[in-house]
Amino acid sequence: MAGRPSRFDTYRGARPGGVTALTPAQRRHIERLTQRYNAKTAGSKRLAEAYRPVLADPRAVAGGRICVELLLDFIRLRRVDTILNI
């Protein structure tokens, strides 16, 4: 079975010393793609920036109910304790 590849060898990550520079055609393609994407999502980005203070407020999700906020704090603390093995 020496010639048979392992099922774990199907993905091989980037190798050091590989090609890292983009060709001019690749660079142009990425620039055009970025311009199209930014133009297409400009409205969404503008709305997200305008409403970020409201939408990013965790109290908005909990509806300002103190019991829900306390429960969420407890869950967060338990998660941190688990991660840090305290």
Secondary structure in CASP SS format (residue, H / E / C, confidence):
PFRMAT SS
TARGET T0000
AUTHOR 0000-0000-0000
METHOD secondary structure of the structure
MODEL  1
M C 1.00
A C 1.00
G C 1.00
R C 1.00
P C 1.00
S C 1.00
R H 1.00
F H 1.00
D H 1.00
T C 1.00
Y C 1.00
R C 1.00
G C 1.00
A C 1.00
R C 1.00
P C 1.00
G C 1.00
G C 1.00
V C 1.00
T C 1.00
A C 1.00
L C 1.00
T C 1.00
P H 1.00
A H 1.00
Q H 1.00
R H 1.00
R H 1.00
H H 1.00
I H 1.00
E H 1.00
R H 1.00
L H 1.00
T H 1.00
Q H 1.00
R H 1.00
Y H 1.00
N H 1.00
A H 1.00
K H 1.00
T C 1.00
A H 1.00
G H 1.00
S H 1.00
K H 1.00
R H 1.00
L H 1.00
A H 1.00
E H 1.00
A H 1.00
Y H 1.00
R H 1.00
P H 1.00
V H 1.00
L H 1.00
A C 1.00
D C 1.00
P H 1.00
R H 1.00
A H 1.00
V H 1.00
A H 1.00
G C 1.00
G C 1.00
R C 1.00
I H 1.00
C H 1.00
V H 1.00
E H 1.00
L H 1.00
L H 1.00
L H 1.00
D H 1.00
F H 1.00
I H 1.00
R H 1.00
L H 1.00
R H 1.00
R H 1.00
V H 1.00
D H 1.00
T H 1.00
I H 1.00
L H 1.00
N C 1.00
I C 1.00
END
